[in-house]
Amino acid sequence: MRNVTPFLAVAALAGLFTAGCAGPEQKMGRGVSNTLNIVNMGEINRGVEQSAVMGTPAPGYATGFFHGLNQTLARTGMGVYEIVTFPFPPYHPVATKYVSPTQGYPDSYKPGLFDGSTFQTDTYYGFSGGDIAPFVPGSRFAVFQN
């Protein structure tokens, strides 16, 4: 028979640290969001856009890609740190001089809620919309979105 006492002690301690506090929830959510930035490639898109617009387009693409990759890796590392340390204070974003606390998206894209049955009530009437492929870089086409 396995001894589950250490597991229960750790679970009780985690529950004690996180019960009734919005700080750990925000820190964990911010950590997961930052960790998954490597999937949505927002920083890479922003880096390419900013370097191509502000500089010369030809070397701007490569420079922007590597700047965005650097920011993505820094944000992913910060997210892993926040996930590991979410039960412990401080709960505000750390290292904000290098990595901004909010997600990096290109200036030409403002994220919002997905159009779907979860957030839109008009799907019961047969009208629905949404991003065609929100995970594909450069895909900003949305159907039935005002």
PEGIRA-V367598 format. One record per residue. N is the residue number from 1. SS is DSSP state (@ for helix, = for strand, . for the rest). D_LAST is the distance of its C-alpha to the last C-alpha in Angstrom with 2 decimals. Layout:
[[N	SS	D_LAST] [N	SS	D_LAST]]
This chain:
[[1	.	59.87] [2	.	57.28] [3	.	57.13] [4	.	53.66] [5	@	54.66] [6	@	53.26] [7	@	49.89] [8	@	49.80] [9	@	50.87] [10	@	48.06] [11	@	45.51] [12	@	46.97] [13	@	46.91] [14	@	43.25] [15	@	42.49] [16	@	44.52] [17	@	42.65] [18	@	39.15] [19	.	39.73] [20	.	37.95] [21	.	36.60] [22	@	33.01] [23	@	34.25] [24	@	35.15] [25	@	31.91] [26	@	29.88] [27	@	32.30] [28	@	32.13] [29	@	28.33] [30	@	28.29] [31	@	31.06] [32	@	29.39] [33	@	26.16] [34	@	28.34] [35	@	30.48] [36	.	27.65] [37	@	26.43] [38	@	28.87] [39	@	26.81] [40	@	23.33] [41	.	25.06] [42	@	22.80] [43	@	25.86] [44	@	27.08] [45	@	23.89] [46	@	23.94] [47	@	27.65] [48	@	27.42] [49	@	24.65] [50	@	26.50] [51	@	29.89] [52	@	28.87] [53	@	27.19] [54	@	29.87] [55	.	32.82] [56	.	33.99] [57	@	31.88] [58	@	34.79] [59	@	36.13] [60	@	32.83] [61	@	31.45] [62	@	34.44] [63	@	34.76] [64	@	31.12] [65	@	31.39] [66	@	34.46] [67	@	33.16] [68	@	30.04] [69	@	32.38] [70	@	34.57] [71	@	31.75] [72	@	30.59] [73	@	34.15] [74	@	34.64] [75	@	31.50] [76	@	32.61] [77	@	36.07] [78	@	34.80] [79	@	32.81] [80	@	35.97] [81	@	37.94] [82	@	35.59] [83	@	35.69] [84	@	39.48] [85	.	40.00] [86	.	37.38] [87	.	40.04] [88	.	41.82] [89	.	41.00] [90	.	39.58] [91	.	36.08] [92	.	34.36] [93	.	33.22] [94	.	36.25] [95	.	36.83] [96	.	33.90] [97	.	35.74] [98	.	35.09] [99	.	32.03] [100	.	29.18] [101	.	28.35] [102	.	24.62] [103	.	23.32] [104	.	23.31] [105	.	20.28] [106	.	20.07] [107	.	18.82] [108	.	16.32] [109	.	14.57] [110	.	13.25] [111	.	13.44] [112	.	11.64] [113	.	12.27] [114	.	12.49] [115	.	10.74] [116	.	13.95] [117	.	16.52] [118	.	17.47] [119	.	14.44] [120	.	12.64] [121	@	14.88] [122	@	13.60] [123	@	15.47] [124	@	18.60] [125	@	17.65] [126	.	17.16] [127	.	13.40] [128	.	12.39] [129	.	10.50] [130	=	11.08] [131	=	12.48] [132	.	15.17] [133	.	17.76] [134	.	16.78] [135	.	20.52] [136	.	21.23] [137	.	21.39] [138	.	19.29] [139	.	16.90] [140	.	13.44] [141	.	11.91] [142	=	9.22] [143	=	8.96] [144	.	6.55] [145	.	3.81] [146	.	0.00]]
